[in-house]
Amino acid sequence: MVAGAAGPASITGEQFTLRFEGTAGVSTAVVTELAASLRALVLDGVESVEGHSAAVLPPMGSGIVLVPWPNRIADARWQLKGKTQQLDITEPATGNAIHGLLRNTAYRVAASSESSITLEATVFPQHGYPFLLDTSVEYTLGEGGLTVTHRVANRSADAAPVAVGAHPYLRVGDVPVDDLVLTVDAATQFEVDAKQIPTAEVSLDGSPFDLRAGRRIGGLAIDHGYGAVAFTDGRAVHSVTAPDGSGTELWGDEHFAFVQVYTPYNFPRPTGTGYAVAIEPMTAPANAFNTGEGLAWVNPGDTFSASWGIRHRSAGQRAA
């Protein structure tokens, strides 16, 4: 059974613990009621994401679900049938709206087992987003690691714009993040303005931010969106790799054609701050409500579904 919270109430709500015993070892995950956040993940006995205490809000968005858009919308405004829609400004420093409408929402349990949980939350019509959505996120542990499936059902009378993302920070056990090699299989990068809004999508050929061949994280300063993601057999795969060849891989299905890569040097941990690396799978890039790039228009009564996941790669195991 899925374990609930124990002891005093947490500011991230109820804590749901998943467990799966596979051929390579035991895997566990902790998902929170708040934002359906992935708070901890151990795959085959190896810590695979940056964990944090249940007593603090997810640091730097760690593990949260981003619906109905990931990243930013410029000036929190967009056009719907020629009418300006004004969202609440949730990034005051830039005046943008960031990371959707559910990052401060409590999800409810729809289904659960020892190794899987499905959480649901409703997006109600509100400032700048006049649509009613039923959303869910399913976390499942198995032999292939963690699989995450998002579903967004439109209960409105009109087609609704929808994009989905997530915000995991990856690790490979206790290997210092500085020493990991970051590989992102994407051929373009989004150039941005001072407000982190894309102004152009450019080729990465010859760019210092080209991560297709892998770059050591120590010394990197990246907060960039990437596009033209490569798919093999319907999956895109990005990774961080330790010096011994073991690694943590993040994959996305054909909907996740974009990723945001973020390497903060001041990620908070109990022992102090340091490097971290987020590889954020996204079905649309920043400002998609204005550009339309990657945006799904979900018709009334229809459901948009997309999946991504995280797996551990042992030393000597062939990369996916």
C-alpha positions in Angstrom: 0.0 0.0 0.0 1.0 3.6 -0.5 2.2 5.2 2.8 0.7 8.5 3.9 2.3 11.2 6.0 3.4 10.4 9.5 3.8 12.7 12.5 3.1 16.5 12.3 1.5 17.9 9.1 4.0 18.8 6.4 3.9 22.1 4.4 4.1 19.9 1.3 1.0 17.9 2.4 0.7 14.2 2.5 3.7 12.1 1.5 3.2 9.1 -0.7 5.9 6.4 -0.7 6.2 4.0 -3.6 8.3 0.8 -3.6 9.3 -1.7 -6.2 11.7 -4.7 -5.8 13.2 -5.6 -9.1 16.0 -7.7 -10.5 18.6 -4.9 -10.0 17.5 -3.9 -6.5 14.9 -1.9 -4.6 13.5 1.3 -6.0 11.6 3.9 -4.0 9.9 7.2 -4.7 8.3 9.9 -2.6 5.6 12.0 -4.1 3.9 15.0 -2.3 0.3 16.1 -2.1 1.5 19.7 -3.0 2.1 20.1 -6.7 2.3 16.3 -7.1 6.0 16.8 -6.6 8.6 14.1 -7.0 10.4 14.7 -3.7 12.8 11.7 -3.7 13.7 8.9 -6.1 16.1 6.0 -5.5 16.4 3.6 -8.5 18.1 0.2 -8.0 19.4 1.5 -4.7 20.9 4.7 -6.3 19.7 8.2 -5.4 18.6 9.6 -8.8 17.1 13.0 -8.1 17.9 15.8 -5.7 15.8 15.1 -2.6 14.6 17.6 0.0 12.8 17.7 3.3 9.0 17.5 3.4 9.2 20.5 5.7 10.3 22.9 3.0 8.8 24.0 -0.3 10.3 22.4 -3.3 13.6 24.3 -3.7 13.9 26.0 -7.1 10.8 24.1 -8.3 12.4 20.8 -7.6 10.2 17.9 -8.8 7.0 19.9 -9.4 4.4 19.3 -12.2 4.0 22.2 -14.7 0.4 22.4 -16.1 -1.1 23.8 -18.3 2.2 25.3 -19.4 5.8 24.9 -18.4 8.3 27.8 -18.2 7.2 31.4 -18.9 4.6 33.4 -20.6 5.8 36.9 -21.6 4.3 39.6 -19.4 1.7 37.1 -18.3 -0.3 38.0 -21.4 -1.5 36.1 -24.5 -4.2 36.4 -27.2 -7.3 34.2 -27.4 -9.5 34.9 -30.5 -8.2 38.4 -30.7 -8.8 39.2 -27.0 -5.9 39.8 -24.6 -5.8 37.3 -21.7 -4.1 38.6 -18.5 -2.7 35.9 -16.3 -1.6 36.5 -12.7 2.0 37.6 -12.6 3.9 34.8 -10.7 7.5 35.9 -11.5 7.5 39.4 -10.2 11.1 40.1 -11.2 10.2 39.8 -14.9 6.5 40.3 -14.9 6.0 36.9 -16.4 3.7 34.0 -15.6 5.7 30.9 -14.8 5.2 27.2 -14.6 1.5 26.9 -14.9 -1.4 27.0 -12.5 -1.0 24.0 -10.1 2.4 24.5 -8.4 0.6 25.7 -5.2 -2.3 23.2 -5.5 -3.0 20.1 -3.4 -3.6 17.0 -5.5 -6.0 14.2 -4.5 -5.5 10.5 -4.7 -7.3 8.8 -7.5 -5.7 5.3 -7.4 -2.7 3.7 -5.6 -0.8 0.5 -5.1 2.6 -0.3 -3.6 4.5 0.8 -6.7 2.1 3.3 -8.3 0.0 6.3 -7.5 -2.3 8.6 -9.6 -3.0 12.1 -8.3 -5.6 14.5 -9.7 -6.1 18.2 -9.6 -8.5 20.6 -11.4 -7.6 23.7 -13.2 -10.6 26.0 -12.8 -11.3 29.0 -15.1 -9.4 32.0 -13.7 -7.6 35.2 -14.6 -6.2 34.8 -18.2 -7.2 31.1 -18.5 -10.9 30.7 -19.0 -10.9 26.9 -19.2 -11.9 24.0 -17.0 -9.4 21.1 -17.0 -9.3 17.8 -15.1 -5.6 16.8 -14.8 -3.8 13.8 -13.4 -0.3 12.5 -13.0 0.6 8.8 -12.6 3.9 7.8 -11.1 4.8 4.1 -11.5 8.0 2.2 -10.5 9.0 -0.9 -12.4 11.9 -2.7 -14.0 12.5 0.2 -16.3 12.7 2.8 -13.5 10.1 5.5 -13.0 7.4 6.2 -15.6 5.3 9.4 -15.3 2.1 9.9 -17.3 0.2 13.2 -17.5 -3.4 13.4 -18.6 -5.3 16.6 -19.2 -9.0 16.4 -20.0 -10.8 19.5 -21.3 -14.2 20.0 -19.6 -14.7 23.4 -21.3 -17.1 24.3 -24.1 -14.1 25.5 -26.3 -10.7 24.0 -27.3 -8.1 24.8 -24.6 -4.4 25.4 -25.0 -2.3 22.9 -23.1 1.3 22.1 -22.5 2.9 19.9 -19.8 6.3 19.9 -18.1 8.1 18.7 -15.0 11.1 19.9 -13.0 13.4 17.1 -11.8 17.0 17.7 -10.7 19.1 14.6 -11.5 21.8 12.9 -9.5 23.9 9.7 -9.7 24.1 8.6 -6.1 26.6 10.6 -4.1 28.8 11.6 -7.0 29.4 15.4 -6.9 27.2 17.0 -9.5 30.2 19.0 -10.7 31.8 15.7 -11.8 28.9 14.5 -13.9 28.8 14.7 -17.7 25.6 16.2 -19.0 24.2 15.0 -22.3 21.2 16.5 -24.0 20.2 15.1 -27.4 18.9 18.4 -29.0 20.0 20.3 -32.1 18.7 23.8 -31.4 18.7 26.3 -28.6 16.3 29.2 -27.8 18.0 32.6 -27.5 16.2 34.7 -24.9 15.8 38.3 -23.9 16.5 39.8 -20.4 13.2 38.3 -19.2 14.1 34.8 -20.3 11.6 34.9 -23.2 12.7 33.3 -26.5 13.6 35.6 -29.3 15.0 33.0 -31.8 15.7 29.3 -32.2 19.2 28.7 -33.5 21.3 25.7 -34.5 23.7 24.4 -31.9 26.3 23.4 -34.4 29.6 25.0 -33.2 27.9 26.4 -30.1 29.5 26.1 -26.6 26.1 25.1 -25.4 25.9 22.0 -27.6 25.4 19.1 -25.2 25.0 16.3 -27.7 28.5 14.9 -27.1 28.4 15.5 -23.3 29.9 18.3 -21.2 31.2 18.1 -17.6 28.8 20.1 -15.4 31.4 21.8 -13.2 31.9 25.3 -14.6 28.8 25.2 -16.8 26.2 28.0 -16.4 23.1 27.1 -18.3 19.5 28.1 -18.1 18.5 27.4 -21.7 15.6 25.9 -23.6 16.5 23.3 -26.2 14.5 22.1 -29.2 14.8 19.8 -32.2 15.1 16.9 -29.8 16.2 13.6 -31.4 13.9 10.6 -31.0 14.8 7.0 -31.4 11.9 4.5 -31.5 9.6 7.1 -30.1 11.8 8.3 -27.2 14.2 11.1 -26.6 16.9 10.4 -24.0 19.0 12.8 -22.0 21.4 11.9 -19.2 23.9 12.7 -16.5 26.9 10.3 -16.3 29.3 9.6 -13.5 33.1 9.0 -14.0 32.6 5.3 -13.6 30.1 5.2 -16.5 26.9 4.8 -14.4 24.2 7.3 -15.0 20.7 8.7 -14.6 18.7 8.9 -17.8 15.6 11.0 -18.4 13.4 10.0 -21.4 10.3 11.5 -23.0 7.8 10.2 -25.5 7.2 11.9 -28.8 5.3 14.8 -27.1 8.3 15.9 -25.2 10.1 17.6 -28.0 11.7 20.3 -25.8 13.8 20.4 -22.7 14.9 23.2 -20.3 18.4 22.7 -18.8 19.3 24.6 -15.6 22.6 24.3 -13.7 22.3 26.5 -10.6 25.5 26.8 -8.5 23.5 27.6 -5.4 21.0 24.7 -5.0 20.2 24.4 -1.3 21.0 21.2 0.5 21.2 20.4 4.2 25.0 20.6 4.1 25.1 23.9 2.1 24.6 25.1 -1.4 26.2 23.6 -4.6 25.8 22.7 -8.2 22.6 21.0 -9.3 21.3 20.1 -12.8 17.7 20.1 -13.9 16.6 18.5 -17.1 13.0 19.6 -17.5 10.9 17.6 -20.1 8.4 20.0 -21.8 5.8 19.4 -24.5 6.2 23.1 -25.5 8.9 25.7 -25.1 8.7 29.0 -23.1 6.0 31.5 -24.3 4.1 28.8 -26.3 0.8 30.5 -25.6 2.0 33.4 -27.7 4.1 31.6 -30.4 2.0 28.4 -30.6 5.1 26.2 -30.9 4.5 22.8 -29.5 1.1 23.8 -28.0 -1.7 21.3 -28.0 -5.3 22.6 -28.5 -7.4 20.0 -26.7 -11.0 19.9 -27.9 -14.0 19.7 -25.5 -14.3 16.3 -24.1 -10.9 15.2 -25.3 -7.8 14.2 -23.3 -4.2 15.0 -23.9 -1.7 12.4 -22.6 2.1 12.3 -22.5 4.7 10.3 -20.7 8.3 10.6 -19.5 10.5 8.8 -17.0 13.8 8.3 -15.2 16.0 5.2 -15.2 19.3 4.2 -13.7 22.1 3.0 -15.9 24.7 0.9 -14.2 28.4 1.2 -15.0 29.1 -0.8 -18.2 25.5 -0.8 -19.3 24.8 0.6 -22.7 23.2 4.0 -22.9 19.6 4.0 -24.1 
